[in-house]
Amino acid sequence: MTFREIKPGHTIYVFDRVKATMSCEKVADVKPPHVGNMYNGGTTPMVDVVLQDGRSYAIPETVGTAYTGNLAISLTLDGALAEVKSASEKAKQELARTESNKELIDKCAKIAEELNPVLKEKAETERRFASIEKGMSDIAQKVGELLNKLT
C-alpha cells in the first residue's frame, strides 16, 4: 500500500525517531497529488496527508513509509515496527562506537604520555593521588566499622 491509496479514516503510524514515541493517527483528508516538492533530490508527485489533529504532511505518493524531520510515518504496523527496529539497531551501533571511542581516547592518552615526559609524570601523579584517595576511603570505612562495633 502507498500513500496514493489512503483515504480519510485510515490509521497511520507516526514514530518520532529521536523521542522514541509512537502514535496511531487517523487521516482526516488526503489532497490530490501535486508536483513541485523536492524529495530525495528530484521532483516527486506528493500527496498532502492531513491528520485529525490538524497536522499536515507532504508525502511522496509512491511510498509506504515516509520521513519528515525526526518522524517516520508509516501506513502499516509492519512498516512502523521496521522503523522501531531500525532506530534500536542504530542506537546499539552508536553505543558500540562510544565504547570504541573510549578505548581510542585511552590509547591516545598513553601514546601522548610516551611521547611527552611531562604528560607521563602528570598522569602518574594523578594515578598515585587516586590510589591514595581510595586507600584513605577504605581506612575511613574500616575505622567507622570498628567504631560501630565498639558502641
Backbone as CSV, one residue per row, in Angstrom:
resi,resn,N_x,N_y,N_z,CA_x,CA_y,CA_z,C_x,C_y,C_z
1,MET,0.842,-1.174,0.000,0.000,0.000,0.000,0.891,1.243,0.000
2,THR,0.469,2.278,-0.717,1.214,3.529,-0.766,0.314,4.678,-0.320
3,PHE,0.912,5.821,-0.097,0.138,6.981,0.354,-0.856,7.452,-0.697
4,ARG,-0.627,7.108,-1.945,-1.567,7.463,-3.012,-2.915,6.789,-2.770
5,GLU,-2.910,5.616,-2.129,-4.108,4.803,-1.969,-4.891,5.063,-0.681
6,ILE,-4.362,5.849,0.238,-5.072,6.005,1.516,-6.253,6.951,1.381
7,LYS,-7.186,6.757,2.274,-8.422,7.536,2.293,-8.632,8.091,3.707
8,PRO,-9.475,9.084,3.868,-9.805,9.565,5.210,-10.303,8.409,6.077
9,GLY,-9.884,8.425,7.338,-10.249,7.369,8.272,-9.175,6.300,8.406
10,HIS,-8.239,6.261,7.456,-7.154,5.274,7.518,-6.259,5.589,8.724
11,THR,-5.782,4.562,9.397,-4.859,4.738,10.515,-3.429,4.701,9.986
12,ILE,-2.637,5.683,10.404,-1.212,5.671,10.080,-0.425,5.697,11.384
13,TYR,0.838,5.310,11.306,1.703,5.214,12.473,2.785,6.273,12.349
14,VAL,2.907,7.096,13.391,3.894,8.180,13.398,4.899,7.874,14.505
15,PHE,6.142,7.607,14.087,7.216,7.267,15.023,8.219,8.407,15.065
16,ASP,8.422,8.980,16.261,9.444,10.007,16.447,10.751,9.287,16.759
17,ARG,11.691,9.352,15.830,12.942,8.603,15.939,13.895,9.181,16.964
18,VAL,13.666,10.395,17.445,14.527,10.993,18.463,13.944,10.766,19.855
19,LYS,12.650,11.037,20.018,12.000,10.871,21.317,11.590,9.427,21.591
20,ALA,11.644,8.595,20.550,11.224,7.186,20.649,9.784,7.087,21.151
21,THR,8.894,7.802,20.455,7.468,7.719,20.770,6.710,7.315,19.512
22,MET,5.644,6.575,19.703,4.818,6.107,18.588,3.389,6.545,18.846
23,SER,2.734,7.024,17.797,1.311,7.337,17.922,0.584,6.796,16.696
24,CYS,-0.631,6.367,16.935,-1.510,5.930,15.851,-2.449,7.092,15.570
25,GLU,-2.501,7.522,14.321,-3.281,8.703,13.961,-4.270,8.364,12.851
26,LYS,-5.393,9.009,12.889,-6.408,8.847,11.834,-6.224,9.949,10.798
27,VAL,-6.350,9.564,9.539,-6.262,10.515,8.441,-7.606,11.219,8.305
28,ALA,-7.568,12.562,8.278,-8.797,13.336,8.102,-9.037,13.639,6.632
29,ASP,-7.934,13.877,5.879,-8.090,14.254,4.477,-6.796,13.933,3.733
30,VAL,-6.946,13.646,2.451,-5.801,13.427,1.569,-6.019,14.299,0.344
31,LYS,-5.113,15.244,0.142,-5.233,16.153,-1.001,-4.735,15.435,-2.257
32,PRO,-5.228,15.798,-3.418,-4.794,15.164,-4.677,-3.290,15.350,-4.896
33,PRO,-2.681,14.403,-5.616,-1.243,14.507,-5.873,-0.887,15.808,-6.582
34,HIS,0.260,16.336,-6.219,0.783,17.531,-6.873,2.288,17.359,-7.040
35,VAL,2.861,18.083,-7.976,4.296,18.011,-8.245,4.902,19.351,-7.863
36,GLY,6.155,19.315,-7.474,6.814,20.569,-7.179,7.679,20.505,-5.940
37,ASN,7.438,19.549,-5.084,8.265,19.416,-3.896,9.492,18.568,-4.203
38,MET,10.581,18.892,-3.542,11.814,18.122,-3.729,11.841,17.006,-2.687
39,TYR,12.110,15.799,-3.136,12.229,14.663,-2.238,13.292,13.759,-2.821
40,ASN,14.279,13.428,-2.029,15.394,12.587,-2.479,16.070,13.145,-3.728
41,GLY,16.186,14.459,-3.795,16.935,15.078,-4.876,16.190,15.247,-6.182
42,GLY,14.939,14.927,-6.251,14.203,15.074,-7.512,12.790,15.533,-7.281
43,THR,12.097,15.832,-8.351,10.699,16.234,-8.248,9.850,14.971,-8.208
44,THR,9.074,14.851,-7.171,8.282,13.645,-6.946,6.824,14.025,-6.732
45,PRO,5.893,13.275,-7.315,4.479,13.544,-7.003,4.231,13.338,-5.508
46,MET,3.581,14.328,-4.904,3.341,14.312,-3.463,1.845,14.382,-3.190
47,VAL,1.446,13.816,-2.037,0.090,13.992,-1.542,0.197,14.672,-0.180
48,ASP,-0.742,15.543,0.098,-0.799,16.177,1.415,-1.737,15.352,2.273
49,VAL,-1.186,14.784,3.348,-1.973,13.972,4.274,-2.267,14.834,5.495
50,VAL,-3.550,15.019,5.771,-3.982,15.827,6.908,-4.531,14.884,7.972
51,LEU,-3.993,15.006,9.181,-4.452,14.161,10.288,-5.614,14.823,11.010
52,GLN,-6.327,14.046,11.817,-7.487,14.578,12.531,-7.116,15.683,13.502
53,ASP,-5.866,15.682,13.991,-5.462,16.743,14.923,-5.010,18.008,14.189
54,GLY,-5.088,17.995,12.856,-4.766,19.183,12.071,-3.375,19.199,11.461
55,ARG,-2.495,18.328,11.938,-1.154,18.284,11.343,-1.256,17.812,9.904
56,SER,-0.376,18.357,9.070,-0.393,18.017,7.652,1.025,17.705,7.205
57,TYR,1.170,16.677,6.367,2.481,16.274,5.858,2.396,16.086,4.351
58,ALA,3.383,16.631,3.628,3.512,16.381,2.194,4.375,15.136,2.053
59,ILE,3.804,14.087,1.473,4.451,12.778,1.432,4.478,12.277,-0.010
60,PRO,5.604,11.685,-0.430,5.643,11.095,-1.774,4.529,10.057,-1.907
61,GLU,3.816,10.110,-3.003,2.646,9.251,-3.158,2.987,7.790,-3.370
62,THR,4.214,7.461,-3.739,4.556,6.087,-4.114,5.209,5.283,-2.995
63,VAL,5.277,5.815,-1.781,5.939,5.094,-0.693,4.924,4.639,0.349
64,GLY,5.337,3.676,1.169,4.507,3.194,2.265,4.983,3.728,3.602
65,THR,6.220,4.216,3.631,6.791,4.862,4.809,7.535,6.094,4.329
66,ALA,7.282,7.226,4.976,7.925,8.480,4.584,8.597,9.102,5.802
67,TYR,9.535,9.989,5.527,10.316,10.620,6.587,10.222,12.129,6.468
68,THR,9.984,12.759,7.597,9.980,14.211,7.645,10.542,14.625,9.001
69,GLY,11.655,15.324,8.973,12.313,15.685,10.226,12.684,14.435,11.001
70,ASN,12.267,14.375,12.255,12.544,13.218,13.113,11.482,12.134,12.992
71,LEU,10.483,12.359,12.166,9.351,11.441,12.103,9.472,10.439,10.969
72,ALA,9.065,9.222,11.262,8.854,8.191,10.247,7.356,7.921,10.255
73,ILE,6.725,8.119,9.117,5.276,7.968,9.016,4.996,6.754,8.146
74,SER,4.318,5.769,8.725,4.103,4.504,8.032,2.623,4.179,7.923
75,LEU,2.288,3.518,6.823,0.898,3.119,6.589,0.533,1.821,7.281
76,THR,1.524,1.003,7.605,1.235,-0.321,8.166,1.948,-0.532,9.488
77,LEU,1.401,-1.434,10.279,2.030,-1.807,11.534,3.403,-2.409,11.273
78,ASP,3.519,-3.247,10.246,4.820,-3.843,9.914,5.849,-2.773,9.566
79,GLY,5.433,-1.760,8.826,6.342,-0.662,8.488,6.780,0.099,9.726
80,ALA,5.836,0.321,10.644,6.154,1.014,11.893,7.125,0.190,12.733
81,LEU,6.872,-1.114,12.823,7.774,-1.988,13.580,9.171,-2.010,12.978
82,ALA,9.255,-1.978,11.647,10.567,-1.939,10.981,11.309,-0.659,11.351
83,GLU,10.595,0.447,11.462,11.231,1.712,11.842,11.718,1.670,13.287
84,VAL,10.927,1.078,14.176,11.328,0.949,15.577,12.577,0.081,15.669
85,LYS,12.596,-1.027,14.950,13.760,-1.921,14.958,14.988,-1.203,14.393
86,SER,14.812,-0.459,13.328,15.906,0.284,12.721,16.489,1.305,13.700
87,ALA,15.623,2.026,14.410,16.086,3.013,15.385,16.847,2.338,16.521
88,SER,16.367,1.181,16.947,17.032,0.433,18.012,18.415,-0.030,17.559
89,GLU,18.498,-0.564,16.359,19.790,-1.028,15.828,20.775,0.129,15.691
90,LYS,20.288,1.267,15.240,21.144,2.449,15.102,21.687,2.875,16.463
91,ALA,20.836,2.868,17.478,21.260,3.232,18.830,22.300,2.253,19.355
92,LYS,22.097,0.962,19.084,23.077,-0.050,19.515,24.424,0.179,18.836
93,GLN,24.399,0.529,17.560,25.650,0.821,16.843,26.341,2.038,17.443
94,GLU,25.559,3.048,17.816,26.140,4.242,18.428,26.786,3.892,19.769
95,LEU,26.125,3.040,20.554,26.706,2.619,21.834,28.019,1.874,21.617
96,ALA,28.047,0.998,20.637,29.280,0.259,20.347,30.385,1.226,19.931
97,ARG,30.017,2.230,19.150,31.002,3.223,18.718,31.497,4.031,19.910
98,THR,30.619,4.278,20.877,31.006,5.021,22.075,32.094,4.252,22.830
99,GLU,31.890,2.953,23.001,32.900,2.140,23.686,34.218,2.162,22.918
100,SER,34.121,2.057,21.610,35.311,2.094,20.774,36.029,3.432,20.918
101,ASN,35.275,4.506,20.990,35.866,5.836,21.146,36.537,5.991,22.507
102,LYS,35.948,5.410,23.556,36.573,5.455,24.880,37.926,4.750,24.847
103,GLU,37.979,3.605,24.174,39.242,2.885,24.040,40.265,3.718,23.271
104,LEU,39.825,4.364,22.219,40.703,5.212,21.415,41.268,6.351,22.249
105,ILE,40.432,6.981,23.068,40.881,8.077,23.933,41.950,7.575,24.899
106,ASP,41.706,6.406,25.524,42.673,5.847,26.466,44.002,5.531,25.778
107,LYS,43.924,4.927,24.601,45.147,4.578,23.866,45.916,5.831,23.446
108,CYS,45.200,6.854,23.001,45.854,8.108,22.600,46.521,8.778,23.796
109,ALA,45.862,8.720,24.961,46.462,9.301,26.166,47.764,8.587,26.513
110,LYS,47.779,7.268,26.376,49.005,6.501,26.670,50.112,6.845,25.678
111,ILE,49.759,6.987,24.420,50.753,7.356,23.415,51.303,8.746,23.710
112,ALA,50.417,9.684,24.067,50.848,11.042,24.392,51.786,11.029,25.593
113,GLU,51.496,10.189,26.587,52.370,10.066,27.757,53.740,9.541,27.364
114,GLU,53.755,8.578,26.443,55.028,8.021,25.996,55.860,9.063,25.247
115,LEU,55.181,9.922,24.501,55.884,10.908,23.693,56.272,12.161,24.483
116,ASN,55.568,12.446,25.574,55.811,13.666,26.338,56.024,13.308,27.811
117,PRO,57.255,13.406,28.308,57.549,13.037,29.701,56.751,13.851,30.729
118,VAL,56.434,15.103,30.426,55.655,15.919,31.360,54.250,15.334,31.532
119,LEU,53.628,14.929,30.414,52.304,14.308,30.494,52.366,12.989,31.257
120,LYS,53.426,12.233,31.032,53.580,10.946,31.716,53.686,11.162,33.221
121,GLU,54.496,12.133,33.625,54.661,12.417,35.049,53.351,12.878,35.668
122,LYS,52.609,13.735,34.940,51.329,14.217,35.438,50.343,13.061,35.599
123,ALA,50.273,12.174,34.612,49.365,11.030,34.682,49.735,10.109,35.836
124,GLU,51.039,9.877,36.041,51.469,9.021,37.155,51.092,9.650,38.490
125,THR,51.262,10.962,38.597,50.899,11.674,39.831,49.395,11.555,40.082
126,GLU,48.592,11.716,39.036,47.139,11.582,39.188,46.760,10.172,39.610
127,ARG,47.427,9.160,39.047,47.141,7.779,39.440,47.517,7.537,40.902
128,ARG,48.670,8.105,41.334,49.080,7.940,42.727,48.077,8.601,43.666
129,PHE,47.645,9.823,43.334,46.658,10.509,44.168,45.356,9.720,44.229
130,ALA,44.921,9.178,43.115,43.687,8.384,43.098,43.842,7.164,43.993
131,SER,45.015,6.549,43.959,45.281,5.374,44.795,45.276,5.762,46.274
132,ILE,45.885,6.882,46.589,45.914,7.360,47.977,44.499,7.680,48.457
133,GLU,43.715,8.356,47.615,42.340,8.687,47.990,41.516,7.434,48.234
134,LYS,41.708,6.418,47.403,40.977,5.161,47.586,41.400,4.510,48.894
135,GLY,42.709,4.519,49.166,43.213,3.938,50.417,42.651,4.660,51.624
136,MET,42.611,5.985,51.570,42.074,6.761,52.690,40.588,6.458,52.884
137,SER,39.872,6.310,51.794,38.448,5.996,51.874,38.243,4.626,52.520
138,ASP,39.071,3.665,52.127,38.986,2.324,52.726,39.283,2.370,54.219
139,ILE,40.306,3.136,54.596,40.677,3.255,56.014,39.528,3.894,56.792
140,ALA,38.951,4.958,56.228,37.840,5.640,56.909,36.659,4.691,57.091
141,GLN,36.395,3.867,56.094,35.290,2.913,56.193,35.574,1.894,57.295
142,LYS,36.811,1.398,57.366,37.160,0.398,58.379,37.126,0.995,59.779
143,VAL,37.591,2.233,59.943,37.536,2.900,61.241,36.074,3.075,61.665
144,GLY,35.228,3.435,60.720,33.800,3.576,61.017,33.207,2.257,61.464
145,GLU,33.580,1.175,60.799,33.079,-0.153,61.184,33.558,-0.515,62.590
146,LEU,34.833,-0.216,62.908,35.359,-0.508,64.235,34.629,0.294,65.320
147,LEU,34.391,1.560,65.027,33.678,2.406,65.993,32.265,1.878,66.223
148,ASN,31.625,1.412,65.171,30.278,0.868,65.317,30.268,-0.398,66.169
149,LYS,31.337,-1.203,66.022,31.428,-2.425,66.827,31.691,-2.112,68.296
150,LEU,32.410,-1.019,68.579,32.729,-0.636,69.949,31.538,-0.034,70.697
151,THR,30.602,0.514,69.951,29.460,1.152,70.618,28.301,0.229,70.815
